[in-house]
Amino acid sequence: MLTQDKQQRNWQPIIKAFEAILGKNGVIKRREELITYECDGLTSYRQRPTVAVLPRTTEQVAAAVKICNQYSVPFIARGSGTGLSGGALPLEDSVLIVTSLMRQILSVDLENQRIVVQPGVINSWVTQTVSGAGFYYAPDPSSQIICSIGGNVAENSGGVHCLKYGVTTNHVFGLKIVTPEGEIVDLGGQIPETPGYDLTGIFVGSEGTLGIATEITLRILKTAESICVLLADFTSVEAAGASVSDIISAGIIPGGMEMMDNLSINAVEDVVATNCYPRDATAILLVEIDGLEVEVAVLKQRITEICQQNGARNVTAASDPETRLKLWKGRKAAFAAAGHLSPDYYVQDGVIPRTQLPYVLQEIENLSQQYGYKIANVFHAGDGNLHPLVLYDNSVPGALEKVEELGGEILKLCVKVGGSLSGEHGIGSDKKCYMSEMFNSVDLESMQWVRQVFNPQGLANPEKIFPTPRTCGEAANAMNHKQFEGVERY
């Protein structure tokens, strides 16, 4: 572990070593330039790294990591910086290894339905590369036009189509990684199943604590013969939630099933102007079905009947690509549109059993009234992945602390009803103090053993995922104390 006092470290030989392998343009060290890298999508906490490096190859990543090991410098991997849990938050005395220049699509194998990419490749580029041949990449986070595949691998990202097709881990055949000691290792392979321990499964979702992925072999899927998106609007959230449960109970697994409440609906229409979402609806349900044409026709009728039985006012269908894209554009713009409702918002990412949806939404409303902050709800209803957006004004003293406390109560509620702390955003810096709500001390110790095998010196993304021996309230307030000296709160 790092023992050298940060104030005594001589950075000049370290920077020169980086410049020797990356060139001067590949090393960012001026303080005003480093402001770009001081936070990820969780902007509440900001800390500039001492140095940021921009490798372009696996070998350069390995060389940079070896330099960090030589000088016992902690390092954090960063992609596009769209993460929402503070997973790419630097430390004051650290190196940021930025993979955004590693943008090559290395190979495309349509016959075997796979594609090999570097970590800086943007999520949507994968589908764009193969769509002309009738293929696509299923995991599609709302930030897919900017988030990178490397970040998706680190956080095990999902998206609107994860209900039927799974999250990132279900679409990764193999990885080339640089370990925290600078070794280049291949995990998995070119096919879905390989013998031995599932090291690929361990690595995906490890949030940069087990190394850095530099080449990723992804599974691509054939585009369905027919696709249809249904929009059902309801006068109550409970009715929309009941429709979700009834659709799944009927044995129907849609390609995606998303819900938005009235706050989110109006925010989207104000900003994106889809002119598709009824502003007076209490909740809307977006359901995408895909498959053979005859299958889609049958499922369309069955889902419409289920929604109507639960009190849907209207159910409209869109089969043409342009209208389908417009419907999904509104949902995927929901986070950005929340900025129209409030100067700031704080998003959480809990998961609950589908049957608990009405109860949990009512409890979230109770918490909203108790704390005095409005909450807009946008979520992957099909798999119970909630994204409550707590609206607040960060210029009000003490507001952030209150909002964080409220977010923590929502996460505890999710765990209480049999759910999880995260569905796709990861734990990072934001939720690590709540890990003990879900896991006991033996669970957490076992996870640490895995981390130590890959990361014995603790240099790879330290102070992420695992809690310190403090209560959550103390951890939240610690940002003002010595342990987090130099980290700015906004």
Sequence and secondary structure as in RCSB ss.txt:
>XXXX:A:sequence
MLTQDKQQRNWQPIIKAFEAILGKNGVIKRREELITYECDGLTSYRQRPTVAVLPRTTEQVAAAVKICNQYSVPF
IARGSGTGLSGGALPLEDSVLIVTSLMRQILSVDLENQRIVVQPGVINSWVTQTVSGAGFYYAPDPSSQIICSIG
GNVAENSGGVHCLKYGVTTNHVFGLKIVTPEGEIVDLGGQIPETPGYDLTGIFVGSEGTLGIATEITLRILKTAE
SICVLLADFTSVEAAGASVSDIISAGIIPGGMEMMDNLSINAVEDVVATNCYPRDATAILLVEIDGLEVEVAVLK
QRITEICQQNGARNVTAASDPETRLKLWKGRKAAFAAAGHLSPDYYVQDGVIPRTQLPYVLQEIENLSQQYGYKI
ANVFHAGDGNLHPLVLYDNSVPGALEKVEELGGEILKLCVKVGGSLSGEHGIGSDKKCYMSEMFNSVDLESMQWV
RQVFNPQGLANPEKIFPTPRTCGEAANAMNHKQFEGVERY
>XXXX:A:secstr
   S GGG   HHHHHHHHHHH GGGEE  HHHHGGGS  S TTEE   SEEE   SHHHHHHHHHHHHHTT  E
EEESSS  SSSTT   TT EEEE TT   EEEEETTTTEEEE TTSBHHHHHHHHGGGTEE     TTTTT BHH
HHHHHT   TTHHHH  GGGGEEEEEEE TTS EEEEE SSS  SS  HHHHHTTSTTSS EEEEEEEE EE  S
EEEEEEEEES HHHHHHHHHHHHHTT   SEEEEEEHHHHHHHHHHT  S S TT SEEEEEEEEESHHHHHHHH
HHHHHHHHHTT SEEEEE SHHHHHHHHHHHHTHHHHGGGT SEEEE   B  GGGHHHHHHHHHHHHHHHT  E
EEEEEGGGTEEEEEEEE TTSTTHHHHHHHHHHHHHHHHHHTT BS SSS  TTTSGGGHHHHS HHHHHHHHHH
HHHH TT  BSTT SS  SS HHHHHHGGGSGGGTT EE 
